[in-house]
Amino acid sequence: MALVSAKEMLEKAHAGHYAVGQFNINNLEWTKMILLAAQETNSPVILGVSEGAGKYMTGYKTVADMVKAMIDEMGITVPVALHLDHGSYEGAKKCIEAGFSSVMFDGSHYPFEENVEKSKEIIALAHSQGISVECEVGAIGGEEDGVIGGGEVADPEECAKIAALGVDMLAAGIGNIHGKYPENWKGLNFDVLAEIQAKTNGKPLVLHGGSGIPTDMIKKAISLGVSKINVNTECQLVFADATRKYIEAGKDLEGKGFDPRKLLAPGCNAIKELVIEKIKEFGSDNQA
């Protein structure tokens, strides 16, 4: 199955009151496990690629070609979108050219009017090629590949203006944070989320920093219009933990336990198990 835009899967999720998971990829193994998890649960899925991960994998064209080939070779039949995460203006254009099926333009660090103008350009360019677009209002807390946000709460009026540009999904800061949540985290601002949804006429909303948010908050966010939830940190943590246990147990010293296919297997399996768990939590299983 070819890559698809995220537009249709998110509109369907919004109408069905569930969310599609975006799971960030860093290499072939992560991609394989996320695709297997989505296929096993019959769930649509979004593969997220940060600009740093794109560079690590030698470039956006390498990533797009790898993902397309894996979908074909693995016989993946569920809808898969390949999405640039927190893309710059230039990065979004490069991913459109490289064959991604969805892009995020994060102009939240620009003055608002400049964010609007740049968003307009990316939306027009992407839509001319059937590619979905996500834009952001109100920076997300924490840091991701050098993009630092203080966890601001988005202005619902600004959200309405960006939504009116025809963006397919809107990321709005509601107190969410990238990375691990601190013990003194105050939680999501559901009042602002509800106001944003009302002012954006039912636009599918995106919850960044989905790792570590309690299930009851996830469910409430979905009920208020969140249709896409991003998960990255939790995958990294379970991968690191399983890999550490394998090495600390001396398994890499047994036979050919040092073979990277064996060395990485526990971490990869941990990612697959987590993604299956998240898909079920978000309610997208059996929605492909």
Order of alpha helices (4+ residues) and beta strands (2+ residues): alpha-beta-alpha-beta-alpha-alpha-beta-alpha-beta-alpha-beta-beta-beta-alpha-beta-alpha-beta-alpha-beta-alpha-alpha-alpha
